[in-house]
Amino acid sequence: MIGLIRPAQRIVEMKAMRKFLVLGIPAIAICLLLYMKSQSKPYESSMSASEKPNGMKMFSDYLDRLPPSSENYSGTDNESDVSLLQQTENLLVPDSFNINDVNTSDNVVTYQYNNFREEQRHVAFLKVHKAASTTLQTIFFRFGYERNLSFVLPEDGHYVSSSTSEFFKLIPPLYGDHYDIICNHAVFNYTKFSTFMPKDTIYLGIVREPFRQFISAFHYYKEVYHVEYLTIIPDDPIENLILYPGRYDYNLSLTMNSMAHDFGFLHSHYNDDTDQKIHLYLEELGTVFDFVLIAEYLDESLILMKRLLNWSFRDILYISKNVRSSDDEVSEPLMAAFRKRNRLDYMLYEFFYGRFLKRYSEAGEDIQDEVQTFKEILVKVQTWCFNQHTERLNINETKWNKDFTVTSLDCKILSIHELPFIKLLKERVGN
């Protein structure tokens, strides 16, 4: 009889074990995931809400005493003749490609704003020179300031670093032991970034078609900052700069592979004739950066970023900063010489451009409708901010966003420029 009971007990034990494997282990795994998520939530200060500074009140007081800004660079003799709506449309789109031609119908997944998923507040944005990055930076400034988040800011100036190895002394975090957002100019070094940013940080960057970025940089640094090496080039300076880089320029300068420099490329990459080191580093960047925006498709990029961060339409509203229109064109042989001269920038741009197209095509069949809705809201907000015939502007709820209101203070915040905003952020931490 005992011999019959023991096999029966073993059967019961085996069934119990199978039940544990089917139900128990997944339950434990879910608990572990929930615990890990709770540990990676955005930092919450131990200060009470009443103890924290009233960000919007401080902002309003600050704007009232702020003098008119002269930083907006339009490249025209009469800046008042350039409307904001004209400025926002100045980025040139390649003639050979139309973003609306991208096939998104194969992916039937649709997107809807998720009220239950937390917005991502830990962001590292690589501010790339002359690539619509100041416009993006002010988006992050506004988002973080309204939520009293902690920014990575240098004690002096507005550059966090000037090379991959030289990082300047930083102002301590506003609350706690880490920062929430970095969006000031810095040369990318993941090892350095990861020492002061949380582990769940989303890494973002932006790139622009290299020739347009080069032209913008040339005029900006020559006409605004009067950079010496750009002011002494004889005859046709753009042509000479392209044809004779050894005489008038140098690699990883303000006008030669400067985007690659911002992303942390080194002289050894430029001198690599096989391009092996370049491809390896691009793959490394591809694993670190969660998304890199394309300046020529800024609105499309912002919608993809919005989805990634679970932000709202209100969070990504913008007014373009440091915009300059240009009609500089060069011959095909000169363009071929430029592509060879700035090959690091082209390899960088094409790498992330391809990833952008892939992400956009996989975003779902309603991505273009969402982009169009955002464009319409953006025009409404920009137009209202210039006219303000009513006390406030109400934006209705859509499939992709909750309803929200725009006030005159919001317009002031949208219009503030980089350096005054940095000054405000430093004042907040007593620097």
Secondary structure, DSSP 8 states (H G I E B T S, - for coil): -HHHHHHHHHHHHHHHHHHIIIIIHHHHHHHHHHHHHHHTS----SS-TTTS--HHHHHHHHHHT---------SSS-GGGS-HHHHHT-S---TT--GGGS--TT--------SSS-----EEE---TTTTHHHHHHHHHHHHHHTT--B--BSSSSBSBSSSS-B--B---SSTTS-SEE-SB----HHHHHHHS-TT-EEEEEE--HHHHHHHHHHHHHHTS--HHHHS--SSHHHHHHH-HHHH--TTSSSSSHHHHHTT--HHHHT-TT-HHHHHHHHHHHHH-SEEEEGGGHHHHHHHHHHHHT--TGGG-----S---------HHHHHHHHHHTHHHHHHHHHHHHHHHHHHHTS-TTHHHHHHHHHHHHHHHHHHHHH--SS-EEE--BTTB--EEE-HHHHHHHH--HHHHHHHHHHHTT-
